[in-house]
Amino acid sequence: MDKICPTLFAGALCCASPAHAQSDAPAPVTLSATYTVDAVTVAKGAGGARSYVLHDVEAEAGFDFDRLIGASGLTGGVHLLATAGGAANNAAGTLQGINNIEVAEHRAKLYEAWLEQSLAGGRVSLRLGLSDLNAEFYQNDAAGLLIAPAFGIGSELAATGPNGPSIFPSTALTARVNVQLGKRGYFRVAAVNAHAGVLGDPNGVDFSMRDGALLIAEGGTMMGGKLALGVWRYTRRQDDYRATTPLGEPVKRVAAGGYLLVDQKIAGGEDRSTHLFLRAGLSEGRTTPFRGGFQAGLLMQGVLPGRPDGQFSIGLQHGLLTDCYRAAMLDAGVATDDGEMGLEITYQDRLTRFLSIQPDIQYIRRADRTGGSRATIVFGLRLIAEIGG
């Protein structure tokens, strides 16, 4: 599998237009590719000190069908993905993971494929297709530099559904409507197939909707950054983590939750700025390991003199476990605290026009109370090669 990543990346480089060939006018077709490689060392964790290398290759194409075929307001996108590397979290032993490109099974796949129609003079848009839920819902721009998965989407939502919601590394069929309210307000709602799966996964795309749908809505304002509230609910009841019927089958529960997002610029100008993010989420506490959690942190841009592309970020996250999950773990002989906490510090800077480097440090206080120290310490170094876009 390690050979797939460089091969796909090389192909994307060949087909992407070089930057000097692009004009100021938007092109009807845009191409881009990204290759991310992480060197991860778990210096202290549940499985002893070990090192890993992880790969993520992504290639994207965007289409403006107005300019291509005269279809007014119609755009589209295709996103390919391939991953490789080791399972670093096996050594770390955390519940929420330590690396946002680590996956359980490595495959080359079609990650996203969608069409979007703009309506009402651009104030309304409708998107249909395979889409990453976290690109538009439960998302903080200021947390985007951090590598721990908990900063991507709240764990109380990420751990739901038959095989996880429509997020990395497998999306699901989605219908999304976005409405612009005034100059800065927005409201968006989506119905997402509860069973994630794409071309490249063992069972491909699920068209049956046999597991129901995830309904999610978010509204807020982009004034100074973002202030938003979101709610979500599955249309089909999910298995309780512990409770069973007299026949020994899991009790079915309504799976639902909500979240709050704050993402604001608090200091600085265009070249040097500081952004604050805060967010918190809750679930119903019966169908997911996490009853909720919070994440908070800062993103500072241009922190070093003469390094305008340098970005520094620090983040704190805490995932709160449900009582039923803790009881199920105790039945298996594993005692846990009521939550898992992590602190991450990272810095990213551009070495060349297309290459960035990012050292990273994480400290996680694991929920597992079995055995000795529950501290996990992770050192990482990320290299990102980009072209096009």
N, C-alpha and C positions, 0 to 999 in steps of 0.2 A: 504493500500500500504506500510505502514511503516514496515510490517512484511515480505515483499518480500525481502528487502535488506539484513537483517541478514541471512535469509534462503539461498539466493543465495550465499552469501559470505561464509557461513559455508560449503556449498557443494563444492565450489571452493577450500577451504582449505583442504578438505578431499582428493580431487583428485590430488592436486599439490604435486610434489615430494619435500621432505624436503631438505634443502640446504646441509646437511651433507651427503646425499645419492648421490649427483651429483658428477660425475667424471670430470676431466679436459677436456675430449673430449666432443664436443657438442653432445647433445642428439638428436635422431631423432624426438622426440616430447618434446616440452617445454610447461610447464603450469605455469600460474601466475594469481594472483588475487589481487585486490586493493579495499579497502573500505575507502571512504572519507566521513567524516562528518563535516559539517560547522555549527558553532553557529554564527549567524549574527545579529547584533543589528544596526538598522537604528536610530542613535541618533538624527538626524535632516534630514528632507526630505520633500517630497510633501504630505505625508500621516501621519505625526506625528511619534513619537518615538515608535518603535515596534521591537520585537525580533523574530527570526525564526531559525529553525533547518533544514538543507538540507542534503540529503544522496545521495551518488553515489557509486554503486557497479559495478565493472568491472572484468570480467574473460576472459583471453586470452589463446589461444593454438596456438603454432607454429609448422609447420610440415616440415621436410626435407625429401622430397620424394625420393631423391637420396639414402639415407640410408634406407628408408622404403621399397621402391619397385624398386630401381635401376633406377629411372627416373632422369637422369643427369641434374643438374642445376635447378630442379623444387622445389619450396618451396610454402608454403601456410600459411594462418592464419585465425582464427576465433575469433571474439571478441563479447562478450555478455555484455549487459548493463542493469541496472535497477536503477531508481531514485525515490526519494520520498522527501517530505518536502513542505515548504510554498513558497509563491511568494514574496520574499523580495523586489523585485524592484517595486512592487505596492506601498510600503511605500516610497521607495527612489525617484521614479518618474523620473528616468533618461531614456534617449533614447537608450543608448548603453548597459545598464545593469550594475550590480555590482558584479555578481558572475558567474563564468564559469561552475558551475554544476547546476544552476537553469534552469528549463525547464517549458514550459507552461502546458504540460500534462505528467503525470508520467505513465510509462509502463516498463515492462521487454521486451527486444527486442534483436534481432540479429543486432548488430551494424555494424560489418564488416565481410566479408567472401571473400577471394581472393586467386588467384593462381598467382605465379610469375615465369617466365622462364628466366634464365640467358643465354645469348648468347655471341658469339664472345669473348670467354675467360673471361667473366665477365664484359666486357666493355659496354655491352648493356643488358637491362632487359625489359621485357614486363610483365605488371601486368593487370589482368582482374578480375572484381568482384566488390563487395561493398567496397569502400575505402573512408577514411576520406581525403578530399582534402587538409586540413590544415596540415596534417602530412608531406607533401612533397612540398607544394606550399605556398607562402606568410607566411613563418614561420621563427621566430627568436628563436634559442635555448636560448639565454641570457634573453629573456622575459618570459620564460616558468614558472618561479616561481610566477609571478604576477597573481592575481585572477580576475581582471576586464576583461570581455570578449573582450574589444577593443584591448588588447595586444595579443590575439590569432590570429585573422585575421582582416584585415581592414574592418571597418563598411561599406564602400562603396561597398565592395563585399559581405559581410555577409548578407546584406539586399536586395539582388537581387534574381531573379528567382520567380517561382510561389509560392514556400513555403520555400525559402532559399536554398542555394547551399548545396553540399554534405559535411556537417560538423556536429559536435555535435548539437543535439542528433540523427539525422537521416542522413545516407549516401545515395548514389545513385550508380547505375551501372556505372562503370568507366573503360576505357581502357587507360593505361598510358605507355609511352615509356621513358626510361631513358638512356642517353648515357654519358659515361665517356669520357672527353676530356683531354688527357694528364694525368698528375699525380693528378691535383687538380681541373680541370675544369669539368663542367657538363652542360648538356642541357636536359630538360625533357618537355614533352608535354602530355596533356591528353584531352580526350573527355569524358564529364561527362553528364549523363542524367540530364536535367534541373529540373526534378521533383524528389525530394528526397523522399525516402520511403523504409522501411525495414520490415522484418517479425516482427510483433508485433505492427506496425502502423496500423491504421484502414483500409487502402487500400493496405497494403503490398508493395511488390516491384513492381515498374512500369516498365513493359517490352515494353510498346507501343511507348515510345519516342514521344508522341503526343505534348509535350511542347518543343521539340527540345533538343539541347545540349548546354552545356557550354564548350567552347574551351579555354584552358589555356596553356601557355608556360612560362617557366622560365629557365634562363641560368645564369651562373656565375662561381665563383671560390671559393674554400674552403680554400684558402691561409690565414692563420691567423685567420680563423673563417669562415665568408661568406661575399661575395659581389655579389649581384645578381640583375637582372632586370626581371620583369614579365609583361605579357600582358594577357588580357582575353576578351572574346566576346561571347555573346549568338547567336546561329544560327537563332533563331526565335525572331522577334521583340517583345518588351515588352510594357506594357501599360505606357503611360505618366502619371505622377502623377496629372496633372492638365488639360492639353489641351484636348479638345474633338472635334469630328467631327460634322458637321451640324446635324447628327442624334443623337448626345448626347453620342456617344461611345468614349472611350479613344483613342487618337491618338497613333499609334504604332511607337515605336522608336527602333533604334539599341542600345542595352545595351552593353557597352564596357568600358574598363579601363586599367590601368597599375599601377605598383608599383616598388619601389626601396627598397632594403634591404641592411643594413650594420650591421654586427655582428662580432666584433673583440675583441680579447684579447689584452688589452692595458698595463697590468702590472702583475707582479708576476710569480710564478713558478707553479709546479704541485699541491702542497698542498694549497697554498694561491695565488689567482689570482683575477683580476678584468677584467670584460668584458663589453664592450660598445655596445649598440644596437641603431640604428637609422633606421627609415623607413618612407616612405611616399607613399600615394596612391591617385589616381584620378579616377573618373568615368566621363561619359559623362554628368551627371548632370540633367537628365530628368526622369529616370526610377527608381531611388533609392532615399531615403531620404538624402543620403550623397553624396556630390560632391567630397569628398576626406577627407584626414586627415593625421595626423602624430603621431608617437609614438617614444619616446626616453627614455633611462634609462641606469642603471648600474646593474650588477650582481657581487657581491663580495663573494668569497668562502673562508672559513677558516678565517673569520674576527675576531673571538674570540680565544685567546690562549687556547690550549687544546681542542678545539672543531673543529676538521677537517671537520666534516660533516655540520657545520653551514653555511648557505647561507643568505646573506642580499641583498635585491633588492629594488630599487626605480625607479618608472616610471612615465612619464608624457605623457598624451594622449589628443588629440584634434580632435574631429570629426566636419567637416564642412558641414553644411546643404545646400541642393539645394534651389534655389529661388522658384521653383515650389512647393516643399514640404512646405516651409515657408508660401507661399501664400495659400495653401490648409489648413494649420493649422489656418491661420488667418480667413479664411472663416468659420472655426468651432469655432471661438471666442477665439483662443489661439495665443497670440503674442509670437514670438521667436526671439532670437538673431541668428547670423549667424553660431553659433557653440556651442558645449558642450565640456568643458575641465575637465580633471580629473587628480589627483595626487594620487599615491599609494605608501605606504611604507610597506614592509613585511620582516619577518625573519623566516626561517625554520631551524630546527635542529632535529637530530635523538635522541629520548629518549632511544630506544632499537634497536636491530637489525631489527625489522620489524615495528616499530612505530615511526612516526615523528609528530612534533607539529609545527604550524605556526600561530602566531598572525599577524594581518593585519589591516591597517588603510587606509581608502580612503576619499578623499575630492573631490567632484564633483561640479562644477559650471554648473547647469542645463541651457539648452537653453530656457526653459519656462520663459517668462517674466511676466506671469499673477500672481497676488497676491503679497505676501511679499517676504521674503528671498528666493533666488534660490540656496542657499548652501545646499548640501547634505553631511552629515558626517556618515561614516559607520565604525563600529568596527567588526572585525571578528576573529574567532579562528578556525583553521582547524586542524583536526587530520587525519592522513593517515596511514592505516595499510596495509602492503604489504607482500606477500609471493610468492616464486618462482621467475621465470624470469631468 
